[in-house]
Structure formats: structure tokens, C-alpha cells
Amino acid sequence: MDDLWQGMLAALRLIVALDADLFEIIGRSLYVTLTATLIASAIGLPLGAWLAVSRFRQRRVVISLLNALMGLPPVVVGLLTYLIFSRAGPLGVFGLLFTPTAMIIAQCIIITPLIASIAHQSLRDLWAEYHDLLISISTTRGTRIRTLLWDGRRALLTASLAGFGRAIGEVGAILIVGGNIDHVTRVLTTAIALETSKGNLAMALALGLILIALAIGVNLAVHGLSRTERTARW
């Protein structure tokens, strides 16, 4: 309990003091995670809709593979990304290792299957409702996908928020590809790991509380915008 109270007090002191390093870390955390979530959503949501409306021989295999990739170990993703972008790797010429860009790529690989799988499950029922109508008016596959994405957009927020939640708390992959470099790639999760290894539990707990508050705040903001849009439509 003492560590908990000390952590809460440390978090309050850092916020009230407008600690520059803290807000730099928070800003970088949000930049990396929100960018990865937007990119992964741009890939995963249409993929989920495409799987909902398409019928092909290996469809069940693809869906099963997608569901399996939801549990992809982040450290394995980090290792593979490291090997690809290292100097000896195929994309090492771009010099992206130990940069926020590499962290974004690693997070995209981790959360895209999650977003796509949840999107497919959400849109599968919606497609069952729209199937006869959209087929009867001879719509193209692209039109069907766009219709599902638009009408199911509020449900799809859940998929994107699930991806954001996993990405904001991820540490293994971004620690490997980012290197936890101060003022360059240090984010909240890697800072927590560093402070814990140093035995500075109060600071680690303070950063953890800020991370939780940040995740909750983003989720509440998105849900608030969704509710505002729904009210405006009425």
C-alpha cells in the first residue's frame, strides 16, 4: 500500500509540475500508438468486411489464420522486425531501426489481425441482414464492403479501440525495435520497464497510473464522439 500511495503522489507531482520529460514521453506514446492504430484500422477494417461478404474455397482457413494471429507473441514480432530492419536485413538500408517508425510498424503487425478479426465478427451479422437487399440490387463487392463499413462504423470502433488498448500497453516488440532511447524512442511502457529494473517502484507505478489514465481517456473521448454523432443524427 505504501508503494501505491507513493506512486500516486509521484504521478500527481509530475503532472502538476508539468514535467517536460514526462509530457514528451506521453506525446511519443500517443503518436506511436495512434498512428499504428489508424494504419492497422485502415487495413484491418476493410479486410474484415471483405471476409464477411466474400465466399471462396480457403475462406475458413484465412479466418482461422487471422484468429490465430490475434495471439501473435509481441517479442517474436519485435525480433522479426529487428531482423528485417537491422543493417544486415533486407530493409536495413532505410535505417529505420531504433526509430518511432519501426515501433509503429511492429505495433501494426501485432494489432492488424486483432482489428480485422473483431471487425469480421461484427460485420458478419450485419451482412446477414443486408445480404438479400444488396444482392437483389446487383451491387458490386466494393459497394457492399463500403456499406458494411459505414453502417457498422460505431460497432467497428470496438475493434479499433481493442487494437489501441493492446498497442498502448505493449512493451516487448517496441523495446526490441525501439531500443528505449531517451528523447528518441522512450515511451510509457518502456519507461516503466526501465524504472522497475532500476528499483524505482514509485516512479514506475506513477508512470503506470498515467498510462492507465491515458488509455481510459482516449477510450472515453472516442465513445463520447460516437455518442455525439448518434445524437446529431437523431
C-alpha positions in Angstrom: 0.0 0.0 0.0 2.9 2.4 0.7 4.2 1.9 -2.8 0.8 2.5 -4.2 0.4 5.8 -2.3 3.9 6.9 -3.2 3.2 6.1 -6.8 0.0 8.1 -6.8 1.8 11.1 -5.2 4.7 10.9 -7.6 2.3 10.8 -10.5 0.5 13.9 -9.2 3.8 15.7 -8.6 4.9 15.0 -12.2 1.7 16.2 -13.7 1.3 19.3 -11.5 5.0 20.2 -12.1 4.4 19.9 -15.9 7.5 17.7 -16.1 8.8 18.2 -19.7 10.3 14.7 -20.0 7.1 13.1 -18.8 5.0 15.0 -21.4 7.5 14.2 -24.1 7.1 10.5 -23.3 3.3 10.8 -23.2 3.3 12.6 -26.6 5.5 10.0 -28.2 3.4 7.2 -26.7 0.3 8.7 -28.2 1.9 9.4 -31.5 3.3 5.9 -32.0 0.1 4.1 -30.8 -2.5 6.3 -32.5 -0.5 6.2 -35.8 -0.3 2.4 -35.6 -4.0 2.1 -34.7 -5.0 4.3 -37.6 -2.9 2.3 -40.1 -3.9 -1.0 -38.7 -7.6 0.1 -38.8 -7.2 1.2 -42.4 -6.0 -2.3 -43.3 -7.9 -4.5 -40.8 -11.4 -3.0 -41.1 -11.8 -3.4 -44.9 -10.2 -6.8 -44.6 -12.8 -7.9 -42.0 -15.6 -6.5 -44.2 -14.1 -8.3 -47.3 -14.1 -11.6 -45.4 -17.7 -11.0 -44.4 -19.0 -10.6 -47.9 -16.7 -12.9 -49.8 -17.1 -16.6 -50.4 -14.1 -18.6 -51.6 -12.6 -22.1 -51.0 -10.0 -21.2 -48.5 -12.1 -18.6 -46.6 -12.3 -20.6 -43.4 -8.6 -21.2 -43.4 -7.9 -17.5 -43.8 -10.3 -16.7 -40.9 -8.8 -19.3 -38.7 -5.3 -18.0 -39.5 -6.4 -14.5 -38.7 -7.8 -15.6 -35.4 -4.6 -17.4 -34.6 -2.6 -14.3 -35.4 -4.5 -12.4 -32.7 -2.3 -14.2 -30.2 0.9 -13.4 -32.0 3.7 -13.0 -29.4 4.9 -9.4 -29.4 8.5 -10.3 -28.7 8.5 -12.6 -31.8 7.1 -9.7 -33.9 9.8 -7.4 -32.4 12.6 -10.0 -33.2 11.4 -10.4 -36.8 11.0 -6.7 -37.3 14.5 -6.2 -35.8 16.0 -8.7 -38.3 14.3 -7.1 -41.2 15.4 -3.6 -40.4 18.8 -4.4 -39.0 21.9 -3.4 -41.1 22.2 -7.0 -42.4 18.4 -7.2 -43.0 16.6 -6.8 -46.3 15.3 -3.3 -45.4 18.3 -2.2 -43.4 19.2 0.4 -46.0 16.3 2.6 -44.8 17.9 3.0 -41.3 14.5 2.6 -39.5 15.8 0.5 -36.6 15.6 2.3 -33.2 13.2 4.9 -34.6 9.5 5.6 -33.8 8.7 4.4 -37.4 10.0 0.9 -36.6 7.9 0.9 -33.4 4.8 1.8 -35.4 5.4 -1.0 -37.9 5.8 -3.5 -35.1 2.6 -2.4 -33.5 0.8 -2.5 -36.8 1.8 -6.1 -37.3 0.6 -7.0 -33.8 -2.8 -5.3 -33.9 -3.9 -5.6 -37.5 -5.1 -9.3 -37.1 -6.9 -8.3 -33.9 -8.8 -5.5 -35.6 -9.6 -7.5 -38.7 -10.9 -10.5 -36.7 -13.1 -8.4 -34.5 -14.3 -6.4 -37.5 -15.2 -9.6 -39.3 -17.2 -10.9 -36.3 -19.1 -7.6 -36.0 -19.9 -7.3 -39.7 -20.8 -11.0 -40.2 -24.2 -10.5 -38.5 -24.7 -7.1 -40.3 -24.0 -8.8 -43.7 -26.6 -11.5 -42.9 -29.2 -8.6 -42.6 -28.1 -6.8 -45.7 -27.3 -9.8 -47.9 -30.6 -10.2 -49.7 -31.0 -6.4 -50.3 -27.5 -5.8 -51.6 -27.6 -8.9 -53.8 -31.0 -8.0 -55.2 -29.9 -4.6 -56.4 -26.8 -6.0 -58.0 -24.2 -4.1 -56.0 -20.5 -4.6 -56.6 -18.3 -6.2 -53.9 -16.7 -2.8 -53.2 -20.1 -1.2 -52.6 -21.1 -4.0 -50.2 -17.9 -3.5 -48.3 -18.3 0.3 -48.1 -21.9 -0.1 -47.0 -21.0 -2.5 -44.2 -18.2 -0.3 -43.0 -20.4 2.8 -43.0 -23.4 1.3 -41.3 -21.3 -0.7 -38.8 -18.9 2.2 -38.0 -19.9 2.5 -34.4 -19.5 -1.2 -33.8 -16.2 -1.1 -35.6 -14.9 1.4 -33.0 -14.7 -1.5 -30.6 -12.3 -3.2 -33.0 -10.1 -0.1 -33.3 -10.2 0.5 -29.5 -9.2 -3.1 -28.9 -6.2 -2.6 -31.1 -5.4 0.7 -29.4 -5.7 -0.9 -26.0 -3.3 -3.7 -26.9 -0.8 -1.3 -28.6 -0.7 1.3 -25.8 0.3 -1.4 -23.3 2.7 -3.3 -25.5 6.4 -3.3 -24.4 8.2 -6.4 -25.8 8.3 -5.5 -29.5 8.8 -1.8 -29.2 11.6 -2.4 -26.7 13.4 -4.6 -29.2 13.0 -2.4 -32.3 13.0 1.0 -30.5 15.8 0.4 -28.0 14.2 2.6 -25.3 16.5 5.6 -26.3 15.9 8.7 -24.2 14.3 11.5 -26.1 14.0 9.3 -29.2 12.1 6.1 -28.7 11.2 6.0 -25.0 7.5 5.6 -24.4 5.5 5.0 -21.2 5.7 1.2 -21.3 9.5 1.1 -21.8 10.0 3.8 -19.2 8.0 1.7 -16.7 10.2 -1.3 -17.5 13.4 0.8 -17.1 12.3 2.3 -13.7 11.3 -1.1 -12.4 14.7 -2.5 -13.4 16.3 0.4 -11.5 14.2 -0.4 -8.4 12.4 2.9 -8.6 9.0 1.4 -8.0 7.3 4.6 -7.0 8.2 6.2 -10.4 7.3 3.0 -12.3 3.9 3.0 -10.5 3.4 6.7 -11.3 4.0 6.1 -15.0 1.7 3.1 -14.9 -1.1 5.1 -13.4 -0.6 7.8 -16.1 -0.7 5.0 -18.8 -4.0 3.7 -17.4 -5.5 7.2 -17.3 -4.3 7.8 -20.8 -5.9 4.7 -22.2 -9.2 5.3 -20.4 -9.2 8.9 -21.5 -8.8 8.1 -25.2 -11.5 5.4 -25.0 -13.9 7.8 -23.3 -13.1 10.5 -25.9 -13.8 8.2 -28.8 -17.1 6.9 -27.2 -18.1 10.5 -26.5 -17.6 11.4 -30.1 -19.6 8.4 -31.2 -22.4 9.3 -28.9 -22.4 12.9 -30.1 -22.6 11.7 -33.7 -25.5 9.4 -32.9 -27.4 12.2 -31.1 -26.8 14.5 -34.1 -28.3 12.0 -36.4 -31.5 11.9 -34.4 
